[in-house]
Amino acid sequence: MPLRTFRDPNGTEWQVWSVVPGARTSAERRAGFDRRSPDPVLRPPGSERRESTDRRQPAVALPPQLMEGWLIFEGRGERRRLTPIPPHWDALPEPDLERLRVRALPATRLRE
């Protein structure tokens, strides 16, 4: 995931990076090892309360326009989101990044 830093015409420093849902590498995911012990001495007392053996958080339902990913612009306490991700954005000159930042919409949290 490339990270770029640039300054807008007012001198505010911005960082920009891409977010692509589900694009993590296998090294970033947990290994499939189950840490719960089958040994009755080590197992906590009582019955298993979990309904599933899957320990991962449920996926957040993304709006359709975000399924292919987005750029995040962050600077001076503000976050902006641009969809879709422009091709070769990470090689663009700073004036072009500024034009993309201006087009980006204020970002709100996706969870809950």
C-alpha positions as a LaTeX table, in Angstrom:
\begin{tabular}{lrrr}
\hline
Residue & $x$ (\AA) & $y$ (\AA) & $z$ (\AA) \\
\hline
Met1 & 0.00 & 0.00 & 0.00 \\
Pro2 & 1.75 & 3.18 & $-1.16$ \\
Leu3 & 1.64 & 6.25 & 1.06 \\
Arg4 & 2.20 & 9.72 & $-0.37$ \\
Thr5 & 2.63 & 13.03 & 1.44 \\
Phe6 & 2.06 & 16.41 & $-0.22$ \\
Arg7 & 1.15 & 20.01 & 0.63 \\
Asp8 & $-1.92$ & 21.85 & $-0.62$ \\
Pro9 & $-1.68$ & 25.51 & $-1.79$ \\
Asn10 & $-2.37$ & 26.68 & 1.80 \\
Gly11 & 0.64 & 24.71 & 3.10 \\
Thr12 & $-1.40$ & 21.98 & 4.83 \\
Glu13 & 0.36 & 18.64 & 4.73 \\
Trp14 & $-1.77$ & 15.74 & 3.50 \\
Gln15 & $-1.15$ & 12.03 & 3.47 \\
Val16 & $-2.90$ & 9.88 & 0.90 \\
Trp17 & $-3.16$ & 6.09 & 0.66 \\
Ser18 & $-5.40$ & 3.51 & $-0.94$ \\
Val19 & $-7.78$ & 1.16 & 0.83 \\
Val20 & $-8.85$ & $-2.00$ & $-0.97$ \\
Pro21 & $-11.26$ & $-4.27$ & 0.96 \\
Gly22 & $-9.98$ & $-7.81$ & 1.35 \\
Ala23 & $-6.56$ & $-7.02$ & $-0.15$ \\
Arg24 & $-4.48$ & $-8.05$ & 2.87 \\
Thr25 & $-1.68$ & $-10.49$ & 2.24 \\
Ser26 & $-1.69$ & $-13.90$ & 3.88 \\
Ala27 & 1.13 & $-12.73$ & 6.18 \\
Glu28 & $-1.23$ & $-10.14$ & 7.66 \\
Arg29 & $-3.92$ & $-12.70$ & 8.47 \\
Arg30 & $-3.90$ & $-14.88$ & 11.53 \\
Ala31 & $-2.63$ & $-18.38$ & 11.05 \\
Gly32 & $-5.28$ & $-21.06$ & 11.24 \\
Phe33 & $-3.98$ & $-22.33$ & 14.59 \\
Asp34 & $-6.74$ & $-22.66$ & 17.19 \\
Arg35 & $-5.37$ & $-21.63$ & 20.60 \\
Arg36 & $-8.24$ & $-23.23$ & 22.52 \\
Ser37 & $-6.95$ & $-26.35$ & 24.20 \\
Pro38 & $-8.68$ & $-29.72$ & 23.87 \\
Asp39 & $-7.05$ & $-30.67$ & 27.19 \\
Pro40 & $-9.84$ & $-30.78$ & 29.85 \\
Val41 & $-7.39$ & $-29.52$ & 32.50 \\
Leu42 & $-6.59$ & $-26.37$ & 30.51 \\
Arg43 & $-10.07$ & $-25.81$ & 29.06 \\
Pro44 & $-12.17$ & $-23.26$ & 30.99 \\
Pro45 & $-15.01$ & $-24.82$ & 32.99 \\
Gly46 & $-18.54$ & $-24.75$ & 31.63 \\
Ser47 & $-19.99$ & $-25.16$ & 28.18 \\
Glu48 & $-18.80$ & $-23.36$ & 25.07 \\
Arg49 & $-20.86$ & $-20.20$ & 24.62 \\
Arg50 & $-19.69$ & $-19.43$ & 21.11 \\
Glu51 & $-22.06$ & $-20.39$ & 18.37 \\
Ser52 & $-19.34$ & $-20.52$ & 15.74 \\
Thr53 & $-15.75$ & $-21.64$ & 15.65 \\
Asp54 & $-14.95$ & $-18.63$ & 13.44 \\
Arg55 & $-13.25$ & $-16.04$ & 15.67 \\
Arg56 & $-13.11$ & $-13.24$ & 13.11 \\
Gln57 & $-15.20$ & $-10.10$ & 13.34 \\
Pro58 & $-18.16$ & $-10.08$ & 10.96 \\
Ala59 & $-17.45$ & $-8.18$ & 7.77 \\
Val60 & $-18.80$ & $-4.67$ & 7.43 \\
Ala61 & $-21.29$ & $-4.35$ & 4.58 \\
Leu62 & $-19.78$ & $-1.80$ & 2.20 \\
Pro63 & $-21.80$ & 0.43 & $-0.08$ \\
Pro64 & $-21.42$ & $-0.69$ & $-3.73$ \\
Gln65 & $-19.31$ & 2.34 & $-4.68$ \\
Leu66 & $-16.65$ & 1.30 & $-2.13$ \\
Met67 & $-16.33$ & $-2.36$ & $-3.13$ \\
Glu68 & $-13.38$ & $-1.68$ & $-5.47$ \\
Gly69 & $-11.55$ & 0.53 & $-2.97$ \\
Trp70 & $-10.91$ & 4.23 & $-2.33$ \\
Leu71 & $-8.23$ & 6.79 & $-1.62$ \\
Ile72 & $-8.01$ & 8.38 & 1.81 \\
Phe73 & $-6.68$ & 11.91 & 2.16 \\
Glu74 & $-5.82$ & 12.89 & 5.73 \\
Gly75 & $-4.56$ & 16.25 & 6.86 \\
Arg76 & $-4.93$ & 18.57 & 9.86 \\
Gly77 & $-7.71$ & 16.53 & 11.49 \\
Glu78 & $-9.70$ & 16.07 & 8.28 \\
Arg79 & $-10.27$ & 12.91 & 6.27 \\
Arg80 & $-11.55$ & 12.76 & 2.73 \\
Arg81 & $-12.44$ & 9.74 & 0.57 \\
Leu82 & $-12.26$ & 9.45 & $-3.21$ \\
Thr83 & $-13.78$ & 6.64 & $-5.28$ \\
Pro84 & $-12.86$ & 4.97 & $-7.50$ \\
Ile85 & $-9.08$ & 4.75 & $-7.10$ \\
Pro86 & $-7.50$ & 6.53 & $-10.07$ \\
Pro87 & $-4.98$ & 4.43 & $-12.00$ \\
His88 & $-1.34$ & 5.15 & $-11.10$ \\
Trp89 & $-2.36$ & 7.68 & $-8.45$ \\
Asp90 & 0.80 & 6.91 & $-6.50$ \\
Ala91 & 2.96 & 8.28 & $-9.36$ \\
Leu92 & 0.98 & 11.50 & $-9.97$ \\
Pro93 & 2.63 & 14.88 & $-9.43$ \\
Glu94 & 1.52 & 16.88 & $-6.37$ \\
Pro95 & $-0.76$ & 19.31 & $-8.32$ \\
Asp96 & $-2.73$ & 16.31 & $-9.62$ \\
Leu97 & $-2.98$ & 14.84 & $-6.10$ \\
Glu98 & $-4.35$ & 18.21 & $-4.94$ \\
Arg99 & $-7.02$ & 18.12 & $-7.66$ \\
Leu100 & $-8.01$ & 14.62 & $-6.49$ \\
Arg101 & $-8.13$ & 15.82 & $-2.87$ \\
Val102 & $-10.49$ & 18.65 & $-3.81$ \\
Arg103 & $-12.81$ & 16.13 & $-5.54$ \\
Ala104 & $-12.77$ & 13.78 & $-2.53$ \\
Leu105 & $-15.74$ & 13.84 & $-0.15$ \\
Pro106 & $-15.52$ & 14.17 & 3.64 \\
Ala107 & $-15.10$ & 10.66 & 5.05 \\
Thr108 & $-17.36$ & 9.22 & 7.71 \\
Arg109 & $-16.72$ & 6.04 & 9.69 \\
Leu110 & $-17.87$ & 2.88 & 7.93 \\
Arg111 & $-18.38$ & 0.78 & 11.08 \\
Glu112 & $-21.78$ & 0.84 & 12.80 \\
\hline
\end{tabular}
